[in-house]
Each structure stands twice: as structure tokens, then as C-alpha cells.
């Protein structure tokens, strides 16, 4: 599946649905972002069941600010509307695949329970 350009207009709609959404925060001028892009694209081809989104931090400064993005690329994983991972730095392909496996293996009922406990 091709990557989806995420903007302030569609971000919530895409990320609040059930399933896994990976988000790559990037910018045109960022060397590591350009090197990571083909890895991200290959992974999107391997995992059609996952939505792969990209946020251009230059064009979407409001989204970058909302998620306090200070370093790019930053990878964020969202499952069933819950942010379960966010980390700056380009991941090697094996690490990205490992992240996907971990997100797929999460018990979301347990994650929601821990979030609820943490927020009290």
C-alpha cells in the first residue's frame, strides 16, 4: 500500500480508526529522512494491512507542534487510536519490522487498562 500524506485535515480521521497506523514525521531537507524513506516504502508494501502515513513537518507545522516533534525523522505507531510508540531517528529495516511485530502483538485491552490507571 502506498503511503498516505497526513495533514491537519485528515490526521485524526486516519489515526483514530481501528488497526495500526505508522506515522513518519519528516522534511524535504532532512538527509536521514531521505535515507529512511525507501525503507518505509518497502515496509508499506510488505504490510498492506497497516496504514503508513507521512507528515511533512514543514508543511504541517501544527501537527509537528501538537506531538512535540523536535527531531526528524520521528516514527510514531498508533494502534486502535492509541499512540503506543514514538521515537526519533531513522530505523534500519530490521528494527522497523521488529516494531511492527511488537505493535501487532500488543494486548490493547491491557494497554487501555494501564492508560486508565496511569491517568488517575
Jmol script that loads the backbone (N, CA, C; Angstrom):
load data "model"
ATOM      1  N   UNK A   1       0.852  -1.186   0.000  1.00  0.00           N
ATOM      2  CA  UNK A   1       0.000   0.000   0.000  1.00  0.00           C
ATOM      3  C   UNK A   1       0.891   1.241   0.000  1.00  0.00           C
ATOM      4  N   UNK A   2       0.574   2.193  -0.791  1.00  0.00           N
ATOM      5  CA  UNK A   2       1.333   3.438  -0.827  1.00  0.00           C
ATOM      6  C   UNK A   2       1.130   4.203   0.478  1.00  0.00           C
ATOM      7  N   UNK A   3       2.081   5.046   0.782  1.00  0.00           N
ATOM      8  CA  UNK A   3       1.944   5.845   1.994  1.00  0.00           C
ATOM      9  C   UNK A   3       0.891   6.935   1.788  1.00  0.00           C
ATOM     10  N   UNK A   4       0.313   7.375   2.900  1.00  0.00           N
ATOM     11  CA  UNK A   4      -0.746   8.379   2.896  1.00  0.00           C
ATOM     12  C   UNK A   4      -0.163   9.677   3.440  1.00  0.00           C
ATOM     13  N   UNK A   5      -0.381  10.767   2.727  1.00  0.00           N
ATOM     14  CA  UNK A   5       0.051  12.058   3.244  1.00  0.00           C
ATOM     15  C   UNK A   5      -0.926  12.489   4.326  1.00  0.00           C
ATOM     16  N   UNK A   6      -0.394  12.726   5.522  1.00  0.00           N
ATOM     17  CA  UNK A   6      -1.241  13.139   6.639  1.00  0.00           C
ATOM     18  C   UNK A   6      -1.129  14.645   6.834  1.00  0.00           C
ATOM     19  N   UNK A   7      -2.283  15.272   7.026  1.00  0.00           N
ATOM     20  CA  UNK A   7      -2.360  16.714   7.235  1.00  0.00           C
ATOM     21  C   UNK A   7      -3.254  16.978   8.444  1.00  0.00           C
ATOM     22  N   UNK A   8      -3.332  18.225   8.849  1.00  0.00           N
ATOM     23  CA  UNK A   8      -4.239  18.543   9.962  1.00  0.00           C
ATOM     24  C   UNK A   8      -5.670  18.189   9.593  1.00  0.00           C
ATOM     25  N   UNK A   9      -5.985  18.208   8.308  1.00  0.00           N
ATOM     26  CA  UNK A   9      -7.358  17.926   7.864  1.00  0.00           C
ATOM     27  C   UNK A   9      -7.727  16.450   8.007  1.00  0.00           C
ATOM     28  N   UNK A  10      -6.776  15.524   7.816  1.00  0.00           N
ATOM     29  CA  UNK A  10      -7.138  14.099   7.828  1.00  0.00           C
ATOM     30  C   UNK A  10      -6.460  13.287   8.931  1.00  0.00           C
ATOM     31  N   UNK A  11      -5.576  13.889   9.712  1.00  0.00           N
ATOM     32  CA  UNK A  11      -4.790  13.133  10.687  1.00  0.00           C
ATOM     33  C   UNK A  11      -5.675  12.365  11.673  1.00  0.00           C
ATOM     34  N   UNK A  12      -6.591  13.060  12.325  1.00  0.00           N
ATOM     35  CA  UNK A  12      -7.437  12.401  13.334  1.00  0.00           C
ATOM     36  C   UNK A  12      -8.283  11.301  12.713  1.00  0.00           C
ATOM     37  N   UNK A  13      -8.850  11.565  11.557  1.00  0.00           N
ATOM     38  CA  UNK A  13      -9.697  10.562  10.896  1.00  0.00           C
ATOM     39  C   UNK A  13      -8.897   9.291  10.603  1.00  0.00           C
ATOM     40  N   UNK A  14      -7.674   9.444  10.114  1.00  0.00           N
ATOM     41  CA  UNK A  14      -6.844   8.281   9.760  1.00  0.00           C
ATOM     42  C   UNK A  14      -6.356   7.555  11.008  1.00  0.00           C
ATOM     43  N   UNK A  15      -5.926   8.295  12.032  1.00  0.00           N
ATOM     44  CA  UNK A  15      -5.279   7.658  13.182  1.00  0.00           C
ATOM     45  C   UNK A  15      -6.243   7.186  14.262  1.00  0.00           C
ATOM     46  N   UNK A  16      -7.487   7.611  14.231  1.00  0.00           N
ATOM     47  CA  UNK A  16      -8.422   7.201  15.280  1.00  0.00           C
ATOM     48  C   UNK A  16      -9.203   5.940  14.913  1.00  0.00           C
ATOM     49  N   UNK A  17      -8.986   5.420  13.725  1.00  0.00           N
ATOM     50  CA  UNK A  17      -9.708   4.207  13.332  1.00  0.00           C
ATOM     51  C   UNK A  17      -9.022   2.977  13.923  1.00  0.00           C
ATOM     52  N   UNK A  18      -9.720   1.840  13.874  1.00  0.00           N
ATOM     53  CA  UNK A  18      -9.139   0.596  14.371  1.00  0.00           C
ATOM     54  C   UNK A  18      -8.003   0.168  13.457  1.00  0.00           C
ATOM     55  N   UNK A  19      -7.061  -0.560  14.030  1.00  0.00           N
ATOM     56  CA  UNK A  19      -5.923  -1.043  13.256  1.00  0.00           C
ATOM     57  C   UNK A  19      -4.665  -0.265  13.594  1.00  0.00           C
ATOM     58  N   UNK A  20      -3.625  -0.529  12.822  1.00  0.00           N
ATOM     59  CA  UNK A  20      -2.314   0.062  13.077  1.00  0.00           C
ATOM     60  C   UNK A  20      -2.032   1.146  12.039  1.00  0.00           C
ATOM     61  N   UNK A  21      -1.558   2.265  12.546  1.00  0.00           N
ATOM     62  CA  UNK A  21      -1.110   3.361  11.684  1.00  0.00           C
ATOM     63  C   UNK A  21       0.314   3.702  12.108  1.00  0.00           C
ATOM     64  N   UNK A  22       1.239   3.673  11.164  1.00  0.00           N
ATOM     65  CA  UNK A  22       2.594   4.156  11.418  1.00  0.00           C
ATOM     66  C   UNK A  22       2.699   5.540  10.799  1.00  0.00           C
ATOM     67  N   UNK A  23       3.348   6.451  11.518  1.00  0.00           N
ATOM     68  CA  UNK A  23       3.488   7.815  11.040  1.00  0.00           C
ATOM     69  C   UNK A  23       4.970   8.176  11.002  1.00  0.00           C
ATOM     70  N   UNK A  24       5.408   8.658   9.847  1.00  0.00           N
ATOM     71  CA  UNK A  24       6.775   9.128   9.663  1.00  0.00           C
ATOM     72  C   UNK A  24       6.727  10.648   9.588  1.00  0.00           C
ATOM     73  N   UNK A  25       7.277  11.315  10.615  1.00  0.00           N
ATOM     74  CA  UNK A  25       7.411  12.770  10.594  1.00  0.00           C
ATOM     75  C   UNK A  25       8.745  13.078   9.916  1.00  0.00           C
ATOM     76  N   UNK A  26       8.705  13.848   8.826  1.00  0.00           N
ATOM     77  CA  UNK A  26       9.894  14.055   8.007  1.00  0.00           C
ATOM     78  C   UNK A  26       9.899  15.467   7.432  1.00  0.00           C
ATOM     79  N   UNK A  27      10.981  15.808   6.722  1.00  0.00           N
ATOM     80  CA  UNK A  27      11.060  17.074   5.984  1.00  0.00           C
ATOM     81  C   UNK A  27      11.953  16.866   4.765  1.00  0.00           C
ATOM     82  N   UNK A  28      11.688  17.638   3.743  1.00  0.00           N
ATOM     83  CA  UNK A  28      12.412  17.525   2.470  1.00  0.00           C
ATOM     84  C   UNK A  28      13.916  17.743   2.635  1.00  0.00           C
ATOM     85  N   UNK A  29      14.314  18.632   3.522  1.00  0.00           N
ATOM     86  CA  UNK A  29      15.720  18.993   3.693  1.00  0.00           C
ATOM     87  C   UNK A  29      16.500  18.016   4.575  1.00  0.00           C
ATOM     88  N   UNK A  30      15.825  17.031   5.136  1.00  0.00           N
ATOM     89  CA  UNK A  30      16.413  16.127   6.148  1.00  0.00           C
ATOM     90  C   UNK A  30      17.065  14.907   5.485  1.00  0.00           C
ATOM     91  N   UNK A  31      18.401  14.835   5.559  1.00  0.00           N
ATOM     92  CA  UNK A  31      19.135  13.713   4.962  1.00  0.00           C
ATOM     93  C   UNK A  31      18.714  12.354   5.505  1.00  0.00           C
ATOM     94  N   UNK A  32      18.690  12.165   6.840  1.00  0.00           N
ATOM     95  CA  UNK A  32      18.259  10.869   7.382  1.00  0.00           C
ATOM     96  C   UNK A  32      16.830  10.505   6.957  1.00  0.00           C
ATOM     97  N   UNK A  33      15.962  11.516   6.808  1.00  0.00           N
ATOM     98  CA  UNK A  33      14.586  11.256   6.361  1.00  0.00           C
ATOM     99  C   UNK A  33      14.597  10.670   4.951  1.00  0.00           C
ATOM    100  N   UNK A  34      15.425  11.239   4.090  1.00  0.00           N
ATOM    101  CA  UNK A  34      15.506  10.763   2.699  1.00  0.00           C
ATOM    102  C   UNK A  34      16.053   9.346   2.640  1.00  0.00           C
ATOM    103  N   UNK A  35      17.009   9.023   3.521  1.00  0.00           N
ATOM    104  CA  UNK A  35      17.566   7.662   3.548  1.00  0.00           C
ATOM    105  C   UNK A  35      16.560   6.662   4.108  1.00  0.00           C
ATOM    106  N   UNK A  36      15.721   7.115   5.037  1.00  0.00           N
ATOM    107  CA  UNK A  36      14.729   6.231   5.657  1.00  0.00           C
ATOM    108  C   UNK A  36      13.529   5.984   4.745  1.00  0.00           C
ATOM    109  N   UNK A  37      13.220   6.924   3.862  1.00  0.00           N
ATOM    110  CA  UNK A  37      12.013   6.842   3.023  1.00  0.00           C
ATOM    111  C   UNK A  37      11.887   5.517   2.259  1.00  0.00           C
ATOM    112  N   UNK A  38      12.948   5.003   1.586  1.00  0.00           N
ATOM    113  CA  UNK A  38      12.789   3.728   0.864  1.00  0.00           C
ATOM    114  C   UNK A  38      12.529   2.542   1.799  1.00  0.00           C
ATOM    115  N   UNK A  39      13.101   2.576   2.996  1.00  0.00           N
ATOM    116  CA  UNK A  39      12.854   1.518   3.990  1.00  0.00           C
ATOM    117  C   UNK A  39      11.376   1.521   4.367  1.00  0.00           C
ATOM    118  N   UNK A  40      10.849   2.718   4.604  1.00  0.00           N
ATOM    119  CA  UNK A  40       9.443   2.895   4.993  1.00  0.00           C
ATOM    120  C   UNK A  40       8.525   2.431   3.868  1.00  0.00           C
ATOM    121  N   UNK A  41       8.871   2.792   2.629  1.00  0.00           N
ATOM    122  CA  UNK A  41       8.077   2.382   1.461  1.00  0.00           C
ATOM    123  C   UNK A  41       8.066   0.856   1.308  1.00  0.00           C
ATOM    124  N   UNK A  42       9.223   0.229   1.448  1.00  0.00           N
ATOM    125  CA  UNK A  42       9.291  -1.243   1.329  1.00  0.00           C
ATOM    126  C   UNK A  42       8.432  -1.901   2.399  1.00  0.00           C
ATOM    127  N   UNK A  43       8.474  -1.368   3.589  1.00  0.00           N
ATOM    128  CA  UNK A  43       7.679  -1.927   4.684  1.00  0.00           C
ATOM    129  C   UNK A  43       6.186  -1.762   4.393  1.00  0.00           C
ATOM    130  N   UNK A  44       5.811  -0.634   3.799  1.00  0.00           N
ATOM    131  CA  UNK A  44       4.392  -0.418   3.480  1.00  0.00           C
ATOM    132  C   UNK A  44       3.930  -1.433   2.435  1.00  0.00           C
ATOM    133  N   UNK A  45       4.818  -1.818   1.522  1.00  0.00           N
ATOM    134  CA  UNK A  45       4.475  -2.839   0.526  1.00  0.00           C
ATOM    135  C   UNK A  45       4.297  -4.213   1.168  1.00  0.00           C
ATOM    136  N   UNK A  46       5.101  -4.483   2.208  1.00  0.00           N
ATOM    137  CA  UNK A  46       5.046  -5.791   2.890  1.00  0.00           C
ATOM    138  C   UNK A  46       3.837  -5.930   3.797  1.00  0.00           C
ATOM    139  N   UNK A  47       3.290  -4.806   4.250  1.00  0.00           N
ATOM    140  CA  UNK A  47       2.221  -4.825   5.265  1.00  0.00           C
ATOM    141  C   UNK A  47       1.006  -4.028   4.787  1.00  0.00           C
ATOM    142  N   UNK A  48       0.257  -4.568   3.831  1.00  0.00           N
ATOM    143  CA  UNK A  48      -0.902  -3.834   3.312  1.00  0.00           C
ATOM    144  C   UNK A  48      -2.009  -3.631   4.355  1.00  0.00           C
ATOM    145  N   UNK A  49      -1.976  -4.395   5.439  1.00  0.00           N
ATOM    146  CA  UNK A  49      -2.993  -4.273   6.485  1.00  0.00           C
ATOM    147  C   UNK A  49      -2.732  -3.075   7.409  1.00  0.00           C
ATOM    148  N   UNK A  50      -1.573  -2.442   7.260  1.00  0.00           N
ATOM    149  CA  UNK A  50      -1.184  -1.303   8.098  1.00  0.00           C
ATOM    150  C   UNK A  50      -1.240  -0.037   7.255  1.00  0.00           C
ATOM    151  N   UNK A  51      -1.716   1.044   7.859  1.00  0.00           N
ATOM    152  CA  UNK A  51      -1.692   2.340   7.190  1.00  0.00           C
ATOM    153  C   UNK A  51      -0.352   3.004   7.488  1.00  0.00           C
ATOM    154  N   UNK A  52       0.363   3.367   6.448  1.00  0.00           N
ATOM    155  CA  UNK A  52       1.637   4.070   6.585  1.00  0.00           C
ATOM    156  C   UNK A  52       1.416   5.522   6.190  1.00  0.00           C
ATOM    157  N   UNK A  53       1.542   6.419   7.158  1.00  0.00           N
ATOM    158  CA  UNK A  53       1.339   7.834   6.892  1.00  0.00           C
ATOM    159  C   UNK A  53       2.631   8.610   6.990  1.00  0.00           C
ATOM    160  N   UNK A  54       2.669   9.737   6.296  1.00  0.00           N
ATOM    161  CA  UNK A  54       3.819  10.621   6.348  1.00  0.00           C
ATOM    162  C   UNK A  54       3.334  12.037   6.652  1.00  0.00           C
ATOM    163  N   UNK A  55       4.030  12.702   7.566  1.00  0.00           N
ATOM    164  CA  UNK A  55       3.729  14.089   7.901  1.00  0.00           C
ATOM    165  C   UNK A  55       4.941  14.932   7.524  1.00  0.00           C
ATOM    166  N   UNK A  56       4.759  15.814   6.550  1.00  0.00           N
ATOM    167  CA  UNK A  56       5.802  16.771   6.179  1.00  0.00           C
ATOM    168  C   UNK A  56       5.791  17.863   7.242  1.00  0.00           C
ATOM    169  N   UNK A  57       6.818  17.869   8.107  1.00  0.00           N
ATOM    170  CA  UNK A  57       6.821  18.791   9.248  1.00  0.00           C
ATOM    171  C   UNK A  57       6.939  20.255   8.830  1.00  0.00           C
ATOM    172  N   UNK A  58       7.420  20.504   7.615  1.00  0.00           N
ATOM    173  CA  UNK A  58       7.480  21.883   7.123  1.00  0.00           C
ATOM    174  C   UNK A  58       6.079  22.367   6.736  1.00  0.00           C
ATOM    175  N   UNK A  59       5.338  21.519   6.037  1.00  0.00           N
ATOM    176  CA  UNK A  59       4.000  21.894   5.581  1.00  0.00           C
ATOM    177  C   UNK A  59       2.958  21.772   6.691  1.00  0.00           C
ATOM    178  N   UNK A  60       3.220  20.892   7.649  1.00  0.00           N
ATOM    179  CA  UNK A  60       2.247  20.610   8.716  1.00  0.00           C
ATOM    180  C   UNK A  60       2.848  20.950  10.088  1.00  0.00           C
ATOM    181  N   UNK A  61       3.245  22.192  10.245  1.00  0.00           N
ATOM    182  CA  UNK A  61       3.912  22.605  11.487  1.00  0.00           C
ATOM    183  C   UNK A  61       3.017  22.466  12.708  1.00  0.00           C
ATOM    184  N   UNK A  62       1.709  22.586  12.508  1.00  0.00           N
ATOM    185  CA  UNK A  62       0.771  22.423  13.618  1.00  0.00           C
ATOM    186  C   UNK A  62       0.789  21.000  14.165  1.00  0.00           C
ATOM    187  N   UNK A  63       0.848  20.014  13.273  1.00  0.00           N
ATOM    188  CA  UNK A  63       0.922  18.613  13.722  1.00  0.00           C
ATOM    189  C   UNK A  63       2.254  18.338  14.409  1.00  0.00           C
ATOM    190  N   UNK A  64       3.331  18.866  13.844  1.00  0.00           N
ATOM    191  CA  UNK A  64       4.644  18.670  14.461  1.00  0.00           C
ATOM    192  C   UNK A  64       4.656  19.256  15.873  1.00  0.00           C
ATOM    193  N   UNK A  65       4.042  20.421  16.045  1.00  0.00           N
ATOM    194  CA  UNK A  65       3.985  21.051  17.366  1.00  0.00           C
ATOM    195  C   UNK A  65       3.081  20.258  18.311  1.00  0.00           C
ATOM    196  N   UNK A  66       1.948  19.793  17.806  1.00  0.00           N
ATOM    197  CA  UNK A  66       0.990  19.043  18.634  1.00  0.00           C
ATOM    198  C   UNK A  66       1.648  17.817  19.272  1.00  0.00           C
ATOM    199  N   UNK A  67       2.527  17.160  18.509  1.00  0.00           N
ATOM    200  CA  UNK A  67       3.178  15.954  19.015  1.00  0.00           C
ATOM    201  C   UNK A  67       4.601  16.211  19.490  1.00  0.00           C
ATOM    202  N   UNK A  68       4.950  17.503  19.647  1.00  0.00           N
ATOM    203  CA  UNK A  68       6.244  17.905  20.189  1.00  0.00           C
ATOM    204  C   UNK A  68       7.406  17.242  19.441  1.00  0.00           C
ATOM    205  N   UNK A  69       7.329  17.262  18.115  1.00  0.00           N
ATOM    206  CA  UNK A  69       8.379  16.678  17.293  1.00  0.00           C
ATOM    207  C   UNK A  69       9.560  17.640  17.273  1.00  0.00           C
ATOM    208  N   UNK A  70      10.682  17.201  17.847  1.00  0.00           N
ATOM    209  CA  UNK A  70      11.866  18.052  17.935  1.00  0.00           C
ATOM    210  C   UNK A  70      13.008  17.528  17.079  1.00  0.00           C
ATOM    211  N   UNK A  71      12.896  16.299  16.621  1.00  0.00           N
ATOM    212  CA  UNK A  71      13.948  15.674  15.828  1.00  0.00           C
ATOM    213  C   UNK A  71      13.275  14.833  14.757  1.00  0.00           C
ATOM    214  N   UNK A  72      13.807  14.887  13.539  1.00  0.00           N
ATOM    215  CA  UNK A  72      13.227  14.087  12.467  1.00  0.00           C
ATOM    216  C   UNK A  72      14.320  13.262  11.812  1.00  0.00           C
ATOM    217  N   UNK A  73      13.984  12.119  11.281  1.00  0.00           N
ATOM    218  CA  UNK A  73      12.632  11.570  11.283  1.00  0.00           C
ATOM    219  C   UNK A  73      12.223  11.089  12.673  1.00  0.00           C
ATOM    220  N   UNK A  74      10.937  11.154  12.948  1.00  0.00           N
ATOM    221  CA  UNK A  74      10.358  10.539  14.140  1.00  0.00           C
ATOM    222  C   UNK A  74       9.306   9.547  13.660  1.00  0.00           C
ATOM    223  N   UNK A  75       9.355   8.349  14.208  1.00  0.00           N
ATOM    224  CA  UNK A  75       8.378   7.317  13.878  1.00  0.00           C
ATOM    225  C   UNK A  75       7.400   7.187  15.036  1.00  0.00           C
ATOM    226  N   UNK A  76       6.124   7.182  14.708  1.00  0.00           N
ATOM    227  CA  UNK A  76       5.073   7.006  15.713  1.00  0.00           C
ATOM    228  C   UNK A  76       4.209   5.822  15.286  1.00  0.00           C
ATOM    229  N   UNK A  77       3.867   4.985  16.247  1.00  0.00           N
ATOM    230  CA  UNK A  77       2.959   3.864  15.985  1.00  0.00           C
ATOM    231  C   UNK A  77       1.682   4.096  16.781  1.00  0.00           C
ATOM    232  N   UNK A  78       0.551   3.983  16.082  1.00  0.00           N
ATOM    233  CA  UNK A  78      -0.761   4.173  16.703  1.00  0.00           C
ATOM    234  C   UNK A  78      -1.571   2.914  16.428  1.00  0.00           C
ATOM    235  N   UNK A  79      -2.145   2.352  17.479  1.00  0.00           N
ATOM    236  CA  UNK A  79      -2.989   1.178  17.293  1.00  0.00           C
ATOM    237  C   UNK A  79      -4.340   1.444  17.929  1.00  0.00           C
ATOM    238  N   UNK A  80      -5.385   1.251  17.152  1.00  0.00           N
ATOM    239  CA  UNK A  80      -6.756   1.461  17.621  1.00  0.00           C
ATOM    240  C   UNK A  80      -6.918   2.840  18.266  1.00  0.00           C
ATOM    241  N   UNK A  81      -6.269   3.850  17.677  1.00  0.00           N
ATOM    242  CA  UNK A  81      -6.405   5.217  18.156  1.00  0.00           C
ATOM    243  C   UNK A  81      -5.514   5.592  19.325  1.00  0.00           C
ATOM    244  N   UNK A  82      -4.647   4.672  19.778  1.00  0.00           N
ATOM    245  CA  UNK A  82      -3.783   4.921  20.932  1.00  0.00           C
ATOM    246  C   UNK A  82      -2.329   4.972  20.456  1.00  0.00           C
ATOM    247  N   UNK A  83      -1.610   6.043  20.811  1.00  0.00           N
ATOM    248  CA  UNK A  83      -0.184   6.118  20.478  1.00  0.00           C
ATOM    249  C   UNK A  83       0.552   5.130  21.382  1.00  0.00           C
ATOM    250  N   UNK A  84       1.187   4.137  20.772  1.00  0.00           N
ATOM    251  CA  UNK A  84       1.871   3.097  21.546  1.00  0.00           C
ATOM    252  C   UNK A  84       3.383   3.181  21.414  1.00  0.00           C
ATOM    253  N   UNK A  85       3.880   4.043  20.514  1.00  0.00           N
ATOM    254  CA  UNK A  85       5.320   4.165  20.318  1.00  0.00           C
ATOM    255  C   UNK A  85       5.598   5.483  19.611  1.00  0.00           C
ATOM    256  N   UNK A  86       6.641   6.164  20.030  1.00  0.00           N
ATOM    257  CA  UNK A  86       7.117   7.349  19.311  1.00  0.00           C
ATOM    258  C   UNK A  86       8.597   7.508  19.635  1.00  0.00           C
ATOM    259  N   UNK A  87       9.414   7.592  18.581  1.00  0.00           N
ATOM    260  CA  UNK A  87      10.851   7.698  18.798  1.00  0.00           C
ATOM    261  C   UNK A  87      11.504   8.398  17.612  1.00  0.00           C
ATOM    262  N   UNK A  88      12.384   9.364  17.902  1.00  0.00           N
ATOM    263  CA  UNK A  88      13.116   9.984  16.801  1.00  0.00           C
ATOM    264  C   UNK A  88      14.208   9.061  16.289  1.00  0.00           C
ATOM    265  N   UNK A  89      14.580   9.266  15.052  1.00  0.00           N
ATOM    266  CA  UNK A  89      15.676   8.521  14.450  1.00  0.00           C
ATOM    267  C   UNK A  89      15.190   7.576  13.376  1.00  0.00           C
ATOM    268  N   UNK A  90      15.978   7.488  12.306  1.00  0.00           N
ATOM    269  CA  UNK A  90      15.661   6.558  11.222  1.00  0.00           C
ATOM    270  C   UNK A  90      15.945   5.142  11.702  1.00  0.00           C
ATOM    271  N   UNK A  91      15.004   4.250  11.491  1.00  0.00           N
ATOM    272  CA  UNK A  91      15.182   2.859  11.902  1.00  0.00           C
ATOM    273  C   UNK A  91      15.718   2.030  10.739  1.00  0.00           C
ATOM    274  N   UNK A  92      16.645   1.109  11.030  1.00  0.00           N
ATOM    275  CA  UNK A  92      17.004   0.144   9.995  1.00  0.00           C
ATOM    276  C   UNK A  92      15.789  -0.740   9.704  1.00  0.00           C
ATOM    277  N   UNK A  93      15.776  -1.358   8.544  1.00  0.00           N
ATOM    278  CA  UNK A  93      14.623  -2.160   8.132  1.00  0.00           C
ATOM    279  C   UNK A  93      14.271  -3.229   9.166  1.00  0.00           C
ATOM    280  N   UNK A  94      15.281  -3.896   9.722  1.00  0.00           N
ATOM    281  CA  UNK A  94      15.015  -4.958  10.708  1.00  0.00           C
ATOM    282  C   UNK A  94      14.349  -4.391  11.960  1.00  0.00           C
ATOM    283  N   UNK A  95      14.758  -3.204  12.382  1.00  0.00           N
ATOM    284  CA  UNK A  95      14.160  -2.584  13.571  1.00  0.00           C
ATOM    285  C   UNK A  95      12.721  -2.153  13.296  1.00  0.00           C
ATOM    286  N   UNK A  96      12.460  -1.661  12.095  1.00  0.00           N
ATOM    287  CA  UNK A  96      11.092  -1.281  11.733  1.00  0.00           C
ATOM    288  C   UNK A  96      10.190  -2.516  11.714  1.00  0.00           C
ATOM    289  N   UNK A  97      10.681  -3.608  11.162  1.00  0.00           N
ATOM    290  CA  UNK A  97       9.907  -4.853  11.148  1.00  0.00           C
ATOM    291  C   UNK A  97       9.656  -5.350  12.573  1.00  0.00           C
ATOM    292  N   UNK A  98      10.665  -5.229  13.432  1.00  0.00           N
ATOM    293  CA  UNK A  98      10.524  -5.637  14.824  1.00  0.00           C
ATOM    294  C   UNK A  98       9.475  -4.774  15.529  1.00  0.00           C
ATOM    295  N   UNK A  99       9.494  -3.468  15.264  1.00  0.00           N
ATOM    296  CA  UNK A  99       8.495  -2.570  15.843  1.00  0.00           C
ATOM    297  C   UNK A  99       7.089  -2.985  15.413  1.00  0.00           C
ATOM    298  N   UNK A 100       6.922  -3.289  14.133  1.00  0.00           N
ATOM    299  CA  UNK A 100       5.610  -3.707  13.622  1.00  0.00           C
ATOM    300  C   UNK A 100       5.145  -4.975  14.327  1.00  0.00           C
ATOM    301  N   UNK A 101       6.046  -5.946  14.481  1.00  0.00           N
ATOM    302  CA  UNK A 101       5.684  -7.196  15.175  1.00  0.00           C
ATOM    303  C   UNK A 101       5.252  -6.914  16.608  1.00  0.00           C
ATOM    304  N   UNK A 102       5.968  -6.030  17.294  1.00  0.00           N
ATOM    305  CA  UNK A 102       5.620  -5.710  18.682  1.00  0.00           C
ATOM    306  C   UNK A 102       4.260  -5.018  18.776  1.00  0.00           C
ATOM    307  N   UNK A 103       3.999  -4.096  17.869  1.00  0.00           N
ATOM    308  CA  UNK A 103       2.712  -3.387  17.884  1.00  0.00           C
ATOM    309  C   UNK A 103       1.577  -4.363  17.575  1.00  0.00           C
ATOM    310  N   UNK A 104       1.806  -5.273  16.628  1.00  0.00           N
ATOM    311  CA  UNK A 104       0.783  -6.271  16.285  1.00  0.00           C
ATOM    312  C   UNK A 104       0.498  -7.193  17.467  1.00  0.00           C
ATOM    313  N   UNK A 105       1.504  -7.450  18.303  1.00  0.00           N
ATOM    314  CA  UNK A 105       1.357  -8.395  19.408  1.00  0.00           C
ATOM    315  C   UNK A 105       0.745  -7.772  20.666  1.00  0.00           C
ATOM    316  N   UNK A 106       0.573  -6.470  20.675  1.00  0.00           N
ATOM    317  CA  UNK A 106       0.038  -5.802  21.873  1.00  0.00           C
ATOM    318  C   UNK A 106      -1.368  -6.292  22.207  1.00  0.00           C
ATOM    319  N   UNK A 107      -1.617  -6.433  23.505  1.00  0.00           N
ATOM    320  CA  UNK A 107      -2.964  -6.686  24.010  1.00  0.00           C
ATOM    321  C   UNK A 107      -3.573  -5.321  24.298  1.00  0.00           C
ATOM    322  N   UNK A 108      -4.412  -4.845  23.390  1.00  0.00           N
ATOM    323  CA  UNK A 108      -4.916  -3.472  23.504  1.00  0.00           C
ATOM    324  C   UNK A 108      -5.833  -3.280  24.713  1.00  0.00           C
ATOM    325  N   UNK A 109      -6.505  -4.322  25.168  1.00  0.00           N
ATOM    326  CA  UNK A 109      -7.305  -4.194  26.393  1.00  0.00           C
ATOM    327  C   UNK A 109      -6.379  -3.883  27.566  1.00  0.00           C
ATOM    328  N   UNK A 110      -5.229  -4.560  27.613  1.00  0.00           N
ATOM    329  CA  UNK A 110      -4.246  -4.327  28.664  1.00  0.00           C
ATOM    330  C   UNK A 110      -3.656  -2.918  28.548  1.00  0.00           C
ATOM    331  N   UNK A 111      -3.364  -2.483  27.327  1.00  0.00           N
ATOM    332  CA  UNK A 111      -2.824  -1.141  27.110  1.00  0.00           C
ATOM    333  C   UNK A 111      -3.806  -0.087  27.601  1.00  0.00           C
ATOM    334  N   UNK A 112      -5.088  -0.238  27.251  1.00  0.00           N
ATOM    335  CA  UNK A 112      -6.110   0.733  27.687  1.00  0.00           C
ATOM    336  C   UNK A 112      -6.257   0.739  29.211  1.00  0.00           C
ATOM    337  N   UNK A 113      -6.181  -0.444  29.813  1.00  0.00           N
ATOM    338  CA  UNK A 113      -6.289  -0.550  31.266  1.00  0.00           C
ATOM    339  C   UNK A 113      -5.125   0.192  31.935  1.00  0.00           C
ATOM    340  N   UNK A 114      -3.905  -0.012  31.422  1.00  0.00           N
ATOM    341  CA  UNK A 114      -2.735   0.660  32.004  1.00  0.00           C
ATOM    342  C   UNK A 114      -2.822   2.174  31.786  1.00  0.00           C
ATOM    343  N   UNK A 115      -3.328   2.600  30.643  1.00  0.00           N
ATOM    344  CA  UNK A 115      -3.504   4.034  30.393  1.00  0.00           C
ATOM    345  C   UNK A 115      -4.493   4.623  31.376  1.00  0.00           C
ATOM    346  N   UNK A 116      -5.583   3.928  31.616  1.00  0.00           N
ATOM    347  CA  UNK A 116      -6.607   4.403  32.540  1.00  0.00           C
ATOM    348  C   UNK A 116      -6.026   4.510  33.960  1.00  0.00           C
ATOM    349  N   UNK A 117      -5.220   3.504  34.364  1.00  0.00           N
ATOM    350  CA  UNK A 117      -4.600   3.536  35.692  1.00  0.00           C
ATOM    351  C   UNK A 117      -3.625   4.692  35.785  1.00  0.00           C
ATOM    352  N   UNK A 118      -2.869   4.922  34.722  1.00  0.00           N
ATOM    353  CA  UNK A 118      -1.866   5.975  34.697  1.00  0.00           C
ATOM    354  C   UNK A 118      -2.517   7.373  34.764  1.00  0.00           C
ATOM    355  N   UNK A 119      -3.679   7.516  34.187  1.00  0.00           N
ATOM    356  CA  UNK A 119      -4.361   8.813  34.130  1.00  0.00           C
ATOM    357  C   UNK A 119      -5.157   9.136  35.374  1.00  0.00           C
ATOM    358  N   UNK A 120      -5.132   8.253  36.352  1.00  0.00           N
ATOM    359  CA  UNK A 120      -5.856   8.533  37.608  1.00  0.00           C
ATOM    360  C   UNK A 120      -4.950   8.989  38.694  1.00  0.00           C
TER     361      UNK A 120
END
end "model"
wireframe off; spacefill off
backbone 0.3
color backbone group
